[in-house]
Amino acid sequence: MSLHMHEYDEQLTSLVFDHLRNRLRRNPVELDCPAPGENVASQLEGILCPGGNDPEYVLKLYNRELMRTVVSADSPRYLSFIPCAPTKAAQLGEMLVSADSLQGIFWMEAAGAIVAENQVLRLIADQAKLPETAGGCFVTGGSAANLSALVVARDTARRRLGLPVSARFRVAVSEETHSSVTNSLNIICAEKLVVPTDDHRLTGEALRAALEADNDPAPVIAVVGTAGTTNAGLIDDLSGIARVAKANDMWFHVDGAYGGAGLFAPTVRQRFAGIECVDSFVVDPHKWLFAPFDCAALIYRNPQLAKSVHTQAGPYLDLVQAAENSPEWNPPDYAYHLTRSACGLPLWFSLAVHGIDAYREAIESGIALAKAAADLIRDEYKYLEVIREPELSCLIYRRPGWTATEYRRWSRRLLADQVGFVVPTSWEGEVVTRLAFLHPGTTLEMIREILDSMREAPA
């Protein structure tokens, strides 16, 4: 009787396709004001039952109880954290991947998907001016990519230095380094050498000074630079860091999860100078390259080093291992995962449909809007202050005199009124706020609405 679960269901298919068409037609996508989530569990109680439920009822429950508790990250009014603004083509590409049950694990069973993903990885590597031999794989996000790369950095250093598994070692980071890097270092039992920043960015000079002043016998085996901090969109001194890393035989990893997409933008490309020297690099297309969740590109200068670390062994895996100098490419050889979806295919599909120039234009629009918003605040909103000039597409500003409570009240009201999703952040110990511009559909008029709403303290 269980076979019916795998049979075509016309009613269910029509219901879902109608829902998808309606969702894709929304232009612009509304934020959707999330209802309180406290009662969702009670509304879903009993839905997972022995006999199942009518498909129409289940979809209505999804619309009424699940969707309404989630802010639409693909709305042009979603300006907090780092939004996800997938193109319609990328969303449809994800549907294709799901409906066709495509996976991207081993070459012998997924060659086409892997070739397409590798085309996108090559495109990104070319923007960073990495050698033709560079390569890697797609993983679920920047956290997975940072962890996988730092495992390779650790094991490569252990082999080079002859370190036992129990040996202490350290990785140089700045206080602006993303929390996922700290978490990755905890997982791989690495200690941090925290290097002071110069105006919130890690520089080669600061790294050199920290190493020279360091008396700890535990080796510093790697350094992590950032290409686009999440809070302010700042790019470290990648060229200076690269020189110091090379002089000290340190692995150079760059976390460009958000900002790495700026490599496609001619107006800011020079700020990434030095990224061509990385040993590993990550950029999340589900951020500023308009792909759906979960999609992160992890690229190595020398993927063979990653392969020597991450390749898994087992009787059931012997057949899938690629021979030396074979064109075959197994993504599990380059990160800690084994089973994986072909999460790079929706991006490939959208790039193939729209072309690279459209992506460059869309990324440039976010950069331009951040600058325009900063100018707007300075010219017309004297009760607001720009904290620092936007470097990529994040703008940090303040409403002088407001407390954390007032920022939170304002943020909640803004969402309730469907004007924008903007949450407070902190800068140098002060509660402030920020706008993250990724969606090409975000307009200056939308920004005016947000800025106007800050004129008076919220009740």
Number of C-alpha atoms within 10 A of each C-alpha: 4 6 6 8 8 7 8 9 11 9 11 15 12 11 14 15 11 12 13 13 10 10 11 16 10 10 10 13 17 18 23 19 20 16 17 11 12 9 10 14 10 8 13 14 9 10 13 9 8 7 7 10 11 10 15 13 11 15 16 12 15 13 13 14 20 17 15 17 17 15 17 21 22 22 24 25 28 29 24 20 18 20 23 24 27 25 21 15 21 23 21 18 22 24 14 15 19 13 9 9 10 19 19 26 23 23 19 14 13 16 17 13 22 24 17 17 26 22 15 21 21 20 14 22 25 16 17 22 16 22 15 11 12 19 26 30 27 33 28 20 21 27 21 20 31 28 22 23 28 24 22 25 24 22 19 18 20 16 10 9 11 10 15 9 8 7 12 14 21 21 23 22 23 24 15 21 20 21 11 16 20 19 15 20 20 13 11 13 15 21 16 18 21 16 21 18 17 13 8 17 23 27 24 18 16 19 24 19 12 16 18 9 9 12 8 11 9 12 16 24 23 25 25 28 30 29 30 26 23 19 21 23 20 23 23 28 22 26 19 18 26 26 16 20 25 13 10 14 13 21 24 28 25 24 28 26 30 27 26 28 27 27 25 23 20 12 13 14 15 10 19 20 18 18 27 20 23 25 24 31 31 32 28 29 27 27 26 27 27 30 31 24 19 17 25 25 29 31 27 25 21 18 20 16 17 26 18 14 20 22 18 15 9 7 6 7 11 10 9 15 18 16 9 7 6 8 10 17 24 23 28 22 25 30 25 21 17 17 12 16 20 25 28 33 29 27 27 22 22 24 21 12 12 12 12 14 12 12 20 17 14 20 26 21 21 24 23 15 24 25 18 15 21 19 14 17 18 14 9 11 15 11 15 17 15 18 16 12 15 21 18 31 26 31 25 24 20 20 21 10 10 15 13 16 12 17 23 17 14 22 22 18 17 20 20 16 12 15 19 26 27 23 20 21 18 13 16 7 7 11 17 21 23 23 27 25 29 30 26 17 19 19 16 14 9 15 22 15 13 20 18 11 16 20 13 11 14 16 7
